[in-house]
Amino acid sequence: MSLPNGTYLILNVRQNNTAMLPDRNDGTPVVSASPNPTDKKQQVRIPPSFPPTRAACQQRMTLTIFYGHKKQWILTQQGRYYTLQNFEQNNFANTGTRAQAGFPLEGRRPPQQFEIAETRVSGQFTVATTDTRLFLQLPDNQPGSPVILTDAATDQRSWWIFQRV
């Protein structure tokens, strides 16, 4: 089953959280957020390596993120592949070229194509890079955890539901 073009919440099957892009800065990691539409804000702890300034690494950073369209993604099919563009931030989901397992998914200005394939469970999908065949995964259910790449396609942490908004 292919997904039609449109705007979606992207929910992780195992962790029951959505993918969210907190800001429009190039290279900001895509992180997990509560799927609850009544949540107005969420405290997200930013890992010490982001942003990579000395001052930032020496302090614990917390952002207050207001929901809205930061959790919504515009899915566009291009042949057999798709691009994912954040509705509010305007940046695309991107892993860079030849990314490796453990690398984060980031919001970037250039688009990147992904292969989206239905799993053995109807309505649940994997999202894979087209060059290295790595899959998007949400490793835990903590708000603010980055979406990362993995080679584990059968792990439900790598399965996603595209909920049309």
Chimera marker file (.cmm) of the C-alpha trace (Angstrom):
<marker_set name="trace">
<marker id="1" x="0.000" y="0.000" z="0.000" r="1" g="1" b="0" radius="0.5"/>
<marker id="2" x="1.420" y="3.384" z="-0.919" r="1" g="1" b="0" radius="0.5"/>
<marker id="3" x="0.669" y="6.498" z="1.074" r="1" g="1" b="0" radius="0.5"/>
<marker id="4" x="-1.041" y="9.423" z="-0.649" r="1" g="1" b="0" radius="0.5"/>
<marker id="5" x="0.550" y="12.865" z="-0.598" r="1" g="1" b="0" radius="0.5"/>
<marker id="6" x="-0.658" y="14.870" z="2.380" r="1" g="1" b="0" radius="0.5"/>
<marker id="7" x="0.033" y="16.151" z="5.883" r="1" g="1" b="0" radius="0.5"/>
<marker id="8" x="0.558" y="13.555" z="8.615" r="1" g="1" b="0" radius="0.5"/>
<marker id="9" x="1.493" y="12.969" z="12.221" r="1" g="1" b="0" radius="0.5"/>
<marker id="10" x="4.166" y="10.269" z="12.204" r="1" g="1" b="0" radius="0.5"/>
<marker id="11" x="3.687" y="8.006" z="15.237" r="1" g="1" b="0" radius="0.5"/>
<marker id="12" x="6.136" y="5.361" z="16.401" r="1" g="1" b="0" radius="0.5"/>
<marker id="13" x="4.418" y="1.998" z="16.888" r="1" g="1" b="0" radius="0.5"/>
<marker id="14" x="6.422" y="0.802" z="19.909" r="1" g="1" b="0" radius="0.5"/>
<marker id="15" x="6.992" y="4.092" z="21.765" r="1" g="1" b="0" radius="0.5"/>
<marker id="16" x="3.626" y="5.718" z="20.937" r="1" g="1" b="0" radius="0.5"/>
<marker id="17" x="5.281" y="9.108" z="20.364" r="1" g="1" b="0" radius="0.5"/>
<marker id="18" x="5.360" y="11.370" z="17.330" r="1" g="1" b="0" radius="0.5"/>
<marker id="19" x="8.300" y="12.743" z="15.364" r="1" g="1" b="0" radius="0.5"/>
<marker id="20" x="8.725" y="16.498" z="15.879" r="1" g="1" b="0" radius="0.5"/>
<marker id="21" x="11.148" y="19.125" z="14.557" r="1" g="1" b="0" radius="0.5"/>
<marker id="22" x="11.633" y="21.673" z="17.379" r="1" g="1" b="0" radius="0.5"/>
<marker id="23" x="13.029" y="24.572" z="15.329" r="1" g="1" b="0" radius="0.5"/>
<marker id="24" x="14.006" y="25.640" z="11.821" r="1" g="1" b="0" radius="0.5"/>
<marker id="25" x="17.781" y="25.669" z="12.334" r="1" g="1" b="0" radius="0.5"/>
<marker id="26" x="19.634" y="23.571" z="9.769" r="1" g="1" b="0" radius="0.5"/>
<marker id="27" x="20.778" y="20.349" z="11.452" r="1" g="1" b="0" radius="0.5"/>
<marker id="28" x="18.342" y="20.298" z="14.382" r="1" g="1" b="0" radius="0.5"/>
<marker id="29" x="17.590" y="16.683" z="15.379" r="1" g="1" b="0" radius="0.5"/>
<marker id="30" x="14.081" y="15.331" z="14.867" r="1" g="1" b="0" radius="0.5"/>
<marker id="31" x="12.899" y="14.267" z="18.339" r="1" g="1" b="0" radius="0.5"/>
<marker id="32" x="10.026" y="12.420" z="19.963" r="1" g="1" b="0" radius="0.5"/>
<marker id="33" x="7.015" y="14.221" z="21.404" r="1" g="1" b="0" radius="0.5"/>
<marker id="34" x="3.759" y="13.233" z="23.031" r="1" g="1" b="0" radius="0.5"/>
<marker id="35" x="1.038" y="12.464" z="20.492" r="1" g="1" b="0" radius="0.5"/>
<marker id="36" x="-1.548" y="14.111" z="22.756" r="1" g="1" b="0" radius="0.5"/>
<marker id="37" x="-3.007" y="17.066" z="20.817" r="1" g="1" b="0" radius="0.5"/>
<marker id="38" x="-4.108" y="18.770" z="24.059" r="1" g="1" b="0" radius="0.5"/>
<marker id="39" x="-0.509" y="19.171" z="25.259" r="1" g="1" b="0" radius="0.5"/>
<marker id="40" x="0.401" y="22.818" z="24.916" r="1" g="1" b="0" radius="0.5"/>
<marker id="41" x="4.087" y="22.611" z="25.730" r="1" g="1" b="0" radius="0.5"/>
<marker id="42" x="6.779" y="20.166" z="26.676" r="1" g="1" b="0" radius="0.5"/>
<marker id="43" x="10.170" y="20.474" z="28.316" r="1" g="1" b="0" radius="0.5"/>
<marker id="44" x="12.842" y="18.860" z="26.139" r="1" g="1" b="0" radius="0.5"/>
<marker id="45" x="16.403" y="18.298" z="27.333" r="1" g="1" b="0" radius="0.5"/>
<marker id="46" x="18.901" y="18.916" z="24.560" r="1" g="1" b="0" radius="0.5"/>
<marker id="47" x="21.920" y="16.576" z="24.551" r="1" g="1" b="0" radius="0.5"/>
<marker id="48" x="25.217" y="18.273" z="25.495" r="1" g="1" b="0" radius="0.5"/>
<marker id="49" x="26.551" y="17.801" z="21.976" r="1" g="1" b="0" radius="0.5"/>
<marker id="50" x="23.837" y="20.071" z="20.535" r="1" g="1" b="0" radius="0.5"/>
<marker id="51" x="24.557" y="22.859" z="19.867" r="1" g="1" b="0" radius="0.5"/>
<marker id="52" x="28.264" y="22.078" z="19.787" r="1" g="1" b="0" radius="0.5"/>
<marker id="53" x="29.484" y="25.202" z="21.570" r="1" g="1" b="0" radius="0.5"/>
<marker id="54" x="31.685" y="25.038" z="24.632" r="1" g="1" b="0" radius="0.5"/>
<marker id="55" x="29.265" y="27.091" z="26.714" r="1" g="1" b="0" radius="0.5"/>
<marker id="56" x="26.361" y="24.860" z="25.726" r="1" g="1" b="0" radius="0.5"/>
<marker id="57" x="28.293" y="21.736" z="26.635" r="1" g="1" b="0" radius="0.5"/>
<marker id="58" x="28.945" y="23.093" z="30.121" r="1" g="1" b="0" radius="0.5"/>
<marker id="59" x="25.320" y="23.692" z="30.983" r="1" g="1" b="0" radius="0.5"/>
<marker id="60" x="22.199" y="21.615" z="30.990" r="1" g="1" b="0" radius="0.5"/>
<marker id="61" x="19.997" y="22.929" z="28.240" r="1" g="1" b="0" radius="0.5"/>
<marker id="62" x="16.220" y="22.778" z="28.315" r="1" g="1" b="0" radius="0.5"/>
<marker id="63" x="13.860" y="24.153" z="25.715" r="1" g="1" b="0" radius="0.5"/>
<marker id="64" x="10.178" y="24.741" z="26.121" r="1" g="1" b="0" radius="0.5"/>
<marker id="65" x="8.586" y="23.573" z="22.939" r="1" g="1" b="0" radius="0.5"/>
<marker id="66" x="5.104" y="24.660" z="22.034" r="1" g="1" b="0" radius="0.5"/>
<marker id="67" x="3.199" y="22.198" z="19.916" r="1" g="1" b="0" radius="0.5"/>
<marker id="68" x="1.240" y="23.025" z="16.861" r="1" g="1" b="0" radius="0.5"/>
<marker id="69" x="2.503" y="22.186" z="13.449" r="1" g="1" b="0" radius="0.5"/>
<marker id="70" x="5.975" y="21.082" z="14.600" r="1" g="1" b="0" radius="0.5"/>
<marker id="71" x="4.689" y="17.492" z="14.722" r="1" g="1" b="0" radius="0.5"/>
<marker id="72" x="3.077" y="17.609" z="11.290" r="1" g="1" b="0" radius="0.5"/>
<marker id="73" x="4.929" y="16.393" z="8.204" r="1" g="1" b="0" radius="0.5"/>
<marker id="74" x="4.127" y="16.921" z="4.540" r="1" g="1" b="0" radius="0.5"/>
<marker id="75" x="4.589" y="13.621" z="2.726" r="1" g="1" b="0" radius="0.5"/>
<marker id="76" x="5.296" y="13.928" z="-0.998" r="1" g="1" b="0" radius="0.5"/>
<marker id="77" x="5.724" y="10.919" z="-3.266" r="1" g="1" b="0" radius="0.5"/>
<marker id="78" x="8.333" y="11.181" z="-6.016" r="1" g="1" b="0" radius="0.5"/>
<marker id="79" x="8.290" y="7.994" z="-8.070" r="1" g="1" b="0" radius="0.5"/>
<marker id="80" x="8.777" y="5.128" z="-5.621" r="1" g="1" b="0" radius="0.5"/>
<marker id="81" x="10.322" y="7.346" z="-2.948" r="1" g="1" b="0" radius="0.5"/>
<marker id="82" x="9.033" y="10.037" z="-0.581" r="1" g="1" b="0" radius="0.5"/>
<marker id="83" x="10.200" y="13.278" z="0.995" r="1" g="1" b="0" radius="0.5"/>
<marker id="84" x="9.145" y="14.440" z="4.461" r="1" g="1" b="0" radius="0.5"/>
<marker id="85" x="8.943" y="18.185" z="5.079" r="1" g="1" b="0" radius="0.5"/>
<marker id="86" x="8.022" y="19.625" z="8.465" r="1" g="1" b="0" radius="0.5"/>
<marker id="87" x="4.857" y="21.694" z="8.150" r="1" g="1" b="0" radius="0.5"/>
<marker id="88" x="5.891" y="24.541" z="10.466" r="1" g="1" b="0" radius="0.5"/>
<marker id="89" x="9.675" y="24.616" z="10.189" r="1" g="1" b="0" radius="0.5"/>
<marker id="90" x="9.782" y="24.088" z="6.409" r="1" g="1" b="0" radius="0.5"/>
<marker id="91" x="12.904" y="21.890" z="6.673" r="1" g="1" b="0" radius="0.5"/>
<marker id="92" x="13.092" y="18.330" z="5.380" r="1" g="1" b="0" radius="0.5"/>
<marker id="93" x="13.867" y="15.110" z="7.222" r="1" g="1" b="0" radius="0.5"/>
<marker id="94" x="17.457" y="14.365" z="6.238" r="1" g="1" b="0" radius="0.5"/>
<marker id="95" x="20.238" y="12.004" z="7.336" r="1" g="1" b="0" radius="0.5"/>
<marker id="96" x="22.974" y="13.235" z="5.033" r="1" g="1" b="0" radius="0.5"/>
<marker id="97" x="24.820" y="11.020" z="2.580" r="1" g="1" b="0" radius="0.5"/>
<marker id="98" x="26.150" y="7.630" z="3.621" r="1" g="1" b="0" radius="0.5"/>
<marker id="99" x="24.820" y="7.965" z="7.146" r="1" g="1" b="0" radius="0.5"/>
<marker id="100" x="25.574" y="5.152" z="9.569" r="1" g="1" b="0" radius="0.5"/>
<marker id="101" x="23.555" y="3.343" z="12.226" r="1" g="1" b="0" radius="0.5"/>
<marker id="102" x="23.143" y="5.570" z="15.269" r="1" g="1" b="0" radius="0.5"/>
<marker id="103" x="23.194" y="8.822" z="13.276" r="1" g="1" b="0" radius="0.5"/>
<marker id="104" x="20.257" y="11.155" z="14.042" r="1" g="1" b="0" radius="0.5"/>
<marker id="105" x="17.541" y="12.228" z="11.662" r="1" g="1" b="0" radius="0.5"/>
<marker id="106" x="17.783" y="16.010" z="11.246" r="1" g="1" b="0" radius="0.5"/>
<marker id="107" x="15.823" y="18.885" z="9.806" r="1" g="1" b="0" radius="0.5"/>
<marker id="108" x="17.719" y="20.285" z="6.827" r="1" g="1" b="0" radius="0.5"/>
<marker id="109" x="17.018" y="22.589" z="3.909" r="1" g="1" b="0" radius="0.5"/>
<marker id="110" x="17.750" y="20.108" z="1.101" r="1" g="1" b="0" radius="0.5"/>
<marker id="111" x="15.212" y="17.306" z="0.705" r="1" g="1" b="0" radius="0.5"/>
<marker id="112" x="16.165" y="13.652" z="0.996" r="1" g="1" b="0" radius="0.5"/>
<marker id="113" x="14.204" y="10.773" z="-0.446" r="1" g="1" b="0" radius="0.5"/>
<marker id="114" x="13.136" y="7.829" z="1.704" r="1" g="1" b="0" radius="0.5"/>
<marker id="115" x="11.643" y="4.465" z="0.893" r="1" g="1" b="0" radius="0.5"/>
<marker id="116" x="8.444" y="3.892" z="2.855" r="1" g="1" b="0" radius="0.5"/>
<marker id="117" x="7.269" y="0.273" z="2.922" r="1" g="1" b="0" radius="0.5"/>
<marker id="118" x="4.392" y="-1.384" z="4.726" r="1" g="1" b="0" radius="0.5"/>
<marker id="119" x="5.398" y="-3.979" z="7.331" r="1" g="1" b="0" radius="0.5"/>
<marker id="120" x="3.664" y="-7.313" z="7.792" r="1" g="1" b="0" radius="0.5"/>
<marker id="121" x="1.095" y="-5.382" z="9.873" r="1" g="1" b="0" radius="0.5"/>
<marker id="122" x="-1.335" y="-3.384" z="7.757" r="1" g="1" b="0" radius="0.5"/>
<marker id="123" x="-1.035" y="0.392" z="8.228" r="1" g="1" b="0" radius="0.5"/>
<marker id="124" x="2.418" y="0.220" z="9.852" r="1" g="1" b="0" radius="0.5"/>
<marker id="125" x="5.468" y="1.258" z="7.840" r="1" g="1" b="0" radius="0.5"/>
<marker id="126" x="9.245" y="1.357" z="7.863" r="1" g="1" b="0" radius="0.5"/>
<marker id="127" x="11.043" y="4.465" z="6.618" r="1" g="1" b="0" radius="0.5"/>
<marker id="128" x="14.449" y="3.716" z="5.080" r="1" g="1" b="0" radius="0.5"/>
<marker id="129" x="17.254" y="5.719" z="3.522" r="1" g="1" b="0" radius="0.5"/>
<marker id="130" x="17.687" y="4.968" z="-0.173" r="1" g="1" b="0" radius="0.5"/>
<marker id="131" x="21.503" y="4.832" z="-0.150" r="1" g="1" b="0" radius="0.5"/>
<marker id="132" x="22.463" y="2.875" z="2.983" r="1" g="1" b="0" radius="0.5"/>
<marker id="133" x="19.132" y="1.062" z="3.633" r="1" g="1" b="0" radius="0.5"/>
<marker id="134" x="19.001" y="2.124" z="7.270" r="1" g="1" b="0" radius="0.5"/>
<marker id="135" x="15.679" y="2.600" z="9.030" r="1" g="1" b="0" radius="0.5"/>
<marker id="136" x="14.324" y="5.421" z="11.179" r="1" g="1" b="0" radius="0.5"/>
<marker id="137" x="13.939" y="4.304" z="14.787" r="1" g="1" b="0" radius="0.5"/>
<marker id="138" x="12.791" y="5.827" z="18.060" r="1" g="1" b="0" radius="0.5"/>
<marker id="139" x="14.929" y="3.991" z="20.650" r="1" g="1" b="0" radius="0.5"/>
<marker id="140" x="12.934" y="4.957" z="23.775" r="1" g="1" b="0" radius="0.5"/>
<marker id="141" x="9.735" y="6.698" z="24.839" r="1" g="1" b="0" radius="0.5"/>
<marker id="142" x="11.289" y="9.746" z="26.494" r="1" g="1" b="0" radius="0.5"/>
<marker id="143" x="10.124" y="13.106" z="25.085" r="1" g="1" b="0" radius="0.5"/>
<marker id="144" x="13.019" y="14.771" z="23.301" r="1" g="1" b="0" radius="0.5"/>
<marker id="145" x="14.826" y="11.551" z="22.356" r="1" g="1" b="0" radius="0.5"/>
<marker id="146" x="16.247" y="11.821" z="18.842" r="1" g="1" b="0" radius="0.5"/>
<marker id="147" x="15.017" y="9.674" z="15.974" r="1" g="1" b="0" radius="0.5"/>
<marker id="148" x="18.055" y="7.656" z="14.860" r="1" g="1" b="0" radius="0.5"/>
<marker id="149" x="19.091" y="5.252" z="12.104" r="1" g="1" b="0" radius="0.5"/>
<marker id="150" x="19.270" y="1.493" z="12.618" r="1" g="1" b="0" radius="0.5"/>
<marker id="151" x="19.598" y="-1.659" z="10.550" r="1" g="1" b="0" radius="0.5"/>
<marker id="152" x="16.765" y="-3.351" z="12.508" r="1" g="1" b="0" radius="0.5"/>
<marker id="153" x="13.772" y="-3.269" z="10.159" r="1" g="1" b="0" radius="0.5"/>
<marker id="154" x="11.747" y="-5.846" z="12.114" r="1" g="1" b="0" radius="0.5"/>
<marker id="155" x="12.032" y="-4.027" z="15.469" r="1" g="1" b="0" radius="0.5"/>
<marker id="156" x="8.737" y="-2.245" z="16.227" r="1" g="1" b="0" radius="0.5"/>
<marker id="157" x="10.748" y="0.798" z="17.336" r="1" g="1" b="0" radius="0.5"/>
<marker id="158" x="11.441" y="1.151" z="13.587" r="1" g="1" b="0" radius="0.5"/>
<marker id="159" x="7.758" y="0.960" z="12.618" r="1" g="1" b="0" radius="0.5"/>
<marker id="160" x="5.647" y="4.055" z="12.048" r="1" g="1" b="0" radius="0.5"/>
<marker id="161" x="1.985" y="4.942" z="11.591" r="1" g="1" b="0" radius="0.5"/>
<marker id="162" x="1.161" y="7.842" z="9.274" r="1" g="1" b="0" radius="0.5"/>
<marker id="163" x="-1.928" y="9.533" z="10.713" r="1" g="1" b="0" radius="0.5"/>
<marker id="164" x="-3.508" y="11.976" z="8.270" r="1" g="1" b="0" radius="0.5"/>
<marker id="165" x="-4.348" y="15.406" z="9.727" r="1" g="1" b="0" radius="0.5"/>
<link id1="1" id2="2" r="1" g="1" b="0" radius="0.2"/>
<link id1="2" id2="3" r="1" g="1" b="0" radius="0.2"/>
<link id1="3" id2="4" r="1" g="1" b="0" radius="0.2"/>
<link id1="4" id2="5" r="1" g="1" b="0" radius="0.2"/>
<link id1="5" id2="6" r="1" g="1" b="0" radius="0.2"/>
<link id1="6" id2="7" r="1" g="1" b="0" radius="0.2"/>
<link id1="7" id2="8" r="1" g="1" b="0" radius="0.2"/>
<link id1="8" id2="9" r="1" g="1" b="0" radius="0.2"/>
<link id1="9" id2="10" r="1" g="1" b="0" radius="0.2"/>
<link id1="10" id2="11" r="1" g="1" b="0" radius="0.2"/>
<link id1="11" id2="12" r="1" g="1" b="0" radius="0.2"/>
<link id1="12" id2="13" r="1" g="1" b="0" radius="0.2"/>
<link id1="13" id2="14" r="1" g="1" b="0" radius="0.2"/>
<link id1="14" id2="15" r="1" g="1" b="0" radius="0.2"/>
<link id1="15" id2="16" r="1" g="1" b="0" radius="0.2"/>
<link id1="16" id2="17" r="1" g="1" b="0" radius="0.2"/>
<link id1="17" id2="18" r="1" g="1" b="0" radius="0.2"/>
<link id1="18" id2="19" r="1" g="1" b="0" radius="0.2"/>
<link id1="19" id2="20" r="1" g="1" b="0" radius="0.2"/>
<link id1="20" id2="21" r="1" g="1" b="0" radius="0.2"/>
<link id1="21" id2="22" r="1" g="1" b="0" radius="0.2"/>
<link id1="22" id2="23" r="1" g="1" b="0" radius="0.2"/>
<link id1="23" id2="24" r="1" g="1" b="0" radius="0.2"/>
<link id1="24" id2="25" r="1" g="1" b="0" radius="0.2"/>
<link id1="25" id2="26" r="1" g="1" b="0" radius="0.2"/>
<link id1="26" id2="27" r="1" g="1" b="0" radius="0.2"/>
<link id1="27" id2="28" r="1" g="1" b="0" radius="0.2"/>
<link id1="28" id2="29" r="1" g="1" b="0" radius="0.2"/>
<link id1="29" id2="30" r="1" g="1" b="0" radius="0.2"/>
<link id1="30" id2="31" r="1" g="1" b="0" radius="0.2"/>
<link id1="31" id2="32" r="1" g="1" b="0" radius="0.2"/>
<link id1="32" id2="33" r="1" g="1" b="0" radius="0.2"/>
<link id1="33" id2="34" r="1" g="1" b="0" radius="0.2"/>
<link id1="34" id2="35" r="1" g="1" b="0" radius="0.2"/>
<link id1="35" id2="36" r="1" g="1" b="0" radius="0.2"/>
<link id1="36" id2="37" r="1" g="1" b="0" radius="0.2"/>
<link id1="37" id2="38" r="1" g="1" b="0" radius="0.2"/>
<link id1="38" id2="39" r="1" g="1" b="0" radius="0.2"/>
<link id1="39" id2="40" r="1" g="1" b="0" radius="0.2"/>
<link id1="40" id2="41" r="1" g="1" b="0" radius="0.2"/>
<link id1="41" id2="42" r="1" g="1" b="0" radius="0.2"/>
<link id1="42" id2="43" r="1" g="1" b="0" radius="0.2"/>
<link id1="43" id2="44" r="1" g="1" b="0" radius="0.2"/>
<link id1="44" id2="45" r="1" g="1" b="0" radius="0.2"/>
<link id1="45" id2="46" r="1" g="1" b="0" radius="0.2"/>
<link id1="46" id2="47" r="1" g="1" b="0" radius="0.2"/>
<link id1="47" id2="48" r="1" g="1" b="0" radius="0.2"/>
<link id1="48" id2="49" r="1" g="1" b="0" radius="0.2"/>
<link id1="49" id2="50" r="1" g="1" b="0" radius="0.2"/>
<link id1="50" id2="51" r="1" g="1" b="0" radius="0.2"/>
<link id1="51" id2="52" r="1" g="1" b="0" radius="0.2"/>
<link id1="52" id2="53" r="1" g="1" b="0" radius="0.2"/>
<link id1="53" id2="54" r="1" g="1" b="0" radius="0.2"/>
<link id1="54" id2="55" r="1" g="1" b="0" radius="0.2"/>
<link id1="55" id2="56" r="1" g="1" b="0" radius="0.2"/>
<link id1="56" id2="57" r="1" g="1" b="0" radius="0.2"/>
<link id1="57" id2="58" r="1" g="1" b="0" radius="0.2"/>
<link id1="58" id2="59" r="1" g="1" b="0" radius="0.2"/>
<link id1="59" id2="60" r="1" g="1" b="0" radius="0.2"/>
<link id1="60" id2="61" r="1" g="1" b="0" radius="0.2"/>
<link id1="61" id2="62" r="1" g="1" b="0" radius="0.2"/>
<link id1="62" id2="63" r="1" g="1" b="0" radius="0.2"/>
<link id1="63" id2="64" r="1" g="1" b="0" radius="0.2"/>
<link id1="64" id2="65" r="1" g="1" b="0" radius="0.2"/>
<link id1="65" id2="66" r="1" g="1" b="0" radius="0.2"/>
<link id1="66" id2="67" r="1" g="1" b="0" radius="0.2"/>
<link id1="67" id2="68" r="1" g="1" b="0" radius="0.2"/>
<link id1="68" id2="69" r="1" g="1" b="0" radius="0.2"/>
<link id1="69" id2="70" r="1" g="1" b="0" radius="0.2"/>
<link id1="70" id2="71" r="1" g="1" b="0" radius="0.2"/>
<link id1="71" id2="72" r="1" g="1" b="0" radius="0.2"/>
<link id1="72" id2="73" r="1" g="1" b="0" radius="0.2"/>
<link id1="73" id2="74" r="1" g="1" b="0" radius="0.2"/>
<link id1="74" id2="75" r="1" g="1" b="0" radius="0.2"/>
<link id1="75" id2="76" r="1" g="1" b="0" radius="0.2"/>
<link id1="76" id2="77" r="1" g="1" b="0" radius="0.2"/>
<link id1="77" id2="78" r="1" g="1" b="0" radius="0.2"/>
<link id1="78" id2="79" r="1" g="1" b="0" radius="0.2"/>
<link id1="79" id2="80" r="1" g="1" b="0" radius="0.2"/>
<link id1="80" id2="81" r="1" g="1" b="0" radius="0.2"/>
<link id1="81" id2="82" r="1" g="1" b="0" radius="0.2"/>
<link id1="82" id2="83" r="1" g="1" b="0" radius="0.2"/>
<link id1="83" id2="84" r="1" g="1" b="0" radius="0.2"/>
<link id1="84" id2="85" r="1" g="1" b="0" radius="0.2"/>
<link id1="85" id2="86" r="1" g="1" b="0" radius="0.2"/>
<link id1="86" id2="87" r="1" g="1" b="0" radius="0.2"/>
<link id1="87" id2="88" r="1" g="1" b="0" radius="0.2"/>
<link id1="88" id2="89" r="1" g="1" b="0" radius="0.2"/>
<link id1="89" id2="90" r="1" g="1" b="0" radius="0.2"/>
<link id1="90" id2="91" r="1" g="1" b="0" radius="0.2"/>
<link id1="91" id2="92" r="1" g="1" b="0" radius="0.2"/>
<link id1="92" id2="93" r="1" g="1" b="0" radius="0.2"/>
<link id1="93" id2="94" r="1" g="1" b="0" radius="0.2"/>
<link id1="94" id2="95" r="1" g="1" b="0" radius="0.2"/>
<link id1="95" id2="96" r="1" g="1" b="0" radius="0.2"/>
<link id1="96" id2="97" r="1" g="1" b="0" radius="0.2"/>
<link id1="97" id2="98" r="1" g="1" b="0" radius="0.2"/>
<link id1="98" id2="99" r="1" g="1" b="0" radius="0.2"/>
<link id1="99" id2="100" r="1" g="1" b="0" radius="0.2"/>
<link id1="100" id2="101" r="1" g="1" b="0" radius="0.2"/>
<link id1="101" id2="102" r="1" g="1" b="0" radius="0.2"/>
<link id1="102" id2="103" r="1" g="1" b="0" radius="0.2"/>
<link id1="103" id2="104" r="1" g="1" b="0" radius="0.2"/>
<link id1="104" id2="105" r="1" g="1" b="0" radius="0.2"/>
<link id1="105" id2="106" r="1" g="1" b="0" radius="0.2"/>
<link id1="106" id2="107" r="1" g="1" b="0" radius="0.2"/>
<link id1="107" id2="108" r="1" g="1" b="0" radius="0.2"/>
<link id1="108" id2="109" r="1" g="1" b="0" radius="0.2"/>
<link id1="109" id2="110" r="1" g="1" b="0" radius="0.2"/>
<link id1="110" id2="111" r="1" g="1" b="0" radius="0.2"/>
<link id1="111" id2="112" r="1" g="1" b="0" radius="0.2"/>
<link id1="112" id2="113" r="1" g="1" b="0" radius="0.2"/>
<link id1="113" id2="114" r="1" g="1" b="0" radius="0.2"/>
<link id1="114" id2="115" r="1" g="1" b="0" radius="0.2"/>
<link id1="115" id2="116" r="1" g="1" b="0" radius="0.2"/>
<link id1="116" id2="117" r="1" g="1" b="0" radius="0.2"/>
<link id1="117" id2="118" r="1" g="1" b="0" radius="0.2"/>
<link id1="118" id2="119" r="1" g="1" b="0" radius="0.2"/>
<link id1="119" id2="120" r="1" g="1" b="0" radius="0.2"/>
<link id1="120" id2="121" r="1" g="1" b="0" radius="0.2"/>
<link id1="121" id2="122" r="1" g="1" b="0" radius="0.2"/>
<link id1="122" id2="123" r="1" g="1" b="0" radius="0.2"/>
<link id1="123" id2="124" r="1" g="1" b="0" radius="0.2"/>
<link id1="124" id2="125" r="1" g="1" b="0" radius="0.2"/>
<link id1="125" id2="126" r="1" g="1" b="0" radius="0.2"/>
<link id1="126" id2="127" r="1" g="1" b="0" radius="0.2"/>
<link id1="127" id2="128" r="1" g="1" b="0" radius="0.2"/>
<link id1="128" id2="129" r="1" g="1" b="0" radius="0.2"/>
<link id1="129" id2="130" r="1" g="1" b="0" radius="0.2"/>
<link id1="130" id2="131" r="1" g="1" b="0" radius="0.2"/>
<link id1="131" id2="132" r="1" g="1" b="0" radius="0.2"/>
<link id1="132" id2="133" r="1" g="1" b="0" radius="0.2"/>
<link id1="133" id2="134" r="1" g="1" b="0" radius="0.2"/>
<link id1="134" id2="135" r="1" g="1" b="0" radius="0.2"/>
<link id1="135" id2="136" r="1" g="1" b="0" radius="0.2"/>
<link id1="136" id2="137" r="1" g="1" b="0" radius="0.2"/>
<link id1="137" id2="138" r="1" g="1" b="0" radius="0.2"/>
<link id1="138" id2="139" r="1" g="1" b="0" radius="0.2"/>
<link id1="139" id2="140" r="1" g="1" b="0" radius="0.2"/>
<link id1="140" id2="141" r="1" g="1" b="0" radius="0.2"/>
<link id1="141" id2="142" r="1" g="1" b="0" radius="0.2"/>
<link id1="142" id2="143" r="1" g="1" b="0" radius="0.2"/>
<link id1="143" id2="144" r="1" g="1" b="0" radius="0.2"/>
<link id1="144" id2="145" r="1" g="1" b="0" radius="0.2"/>
<link id1="145" id2="146" r="1" g="1" b="0" radius="0.2"/>
<link id1="146" id2="147" r="1" g="1" b="0" radius="0.2"/>
<link id1="147" id2="148" r="1" g="1" b="0" radius="0.2"/>
<link id1="148" id2="149" r="1" g="1" b="0" radius="0.2"/>
<link id1="149" id2="150" r="1" g="1" b="0" radius="0.2"/>
<link id1="150" id2="151" r="1" g="1" b="0" radius="0.2"/>
<link id1="151" id2="152" r="1" g="1" b="0" radius="0.2"/>
<link id1="152" id2="153" r="1" g="1" b="0" radius="0.2"/>
<link id1="153" id2="154" r="1" g="1" b="0" radius="0.2"/>
<link id1="154" id2="155" r="1" g="1" b="0" radius="0.2"/>
<link id1="155" id2="156" r="1" g="1" b="0" radius="0.2"/>
<link id1="156" id2="157" r="1" g="1" b="0" radius="0.2"/>
<link id1="157" id2="158" r="1" g="1" b="0" radius="0.2"/>
<link id1="158" id2="159" r="1" g="1" b="0" radius="0.2"/>
<link id1="159" id2="160" r="1" g="1" b="0" radius="0.2"/>
<link id1="160" id2="161" r="1" g="1" b="0" radius="0.2"/>
<link id1="161" id2="162" r="1" g="1" b="0" radius="0.2"/>
<link id1="162" id2="163" r="1" g="1" b="0" radius="0.2"/>
<link id1="163" id2="164" r="1" g="1" b="0" radius="0.2"/>
<link id1="164" id2="165" r="1" g="1" b="0" radius="0.2"/>
</marker_set>
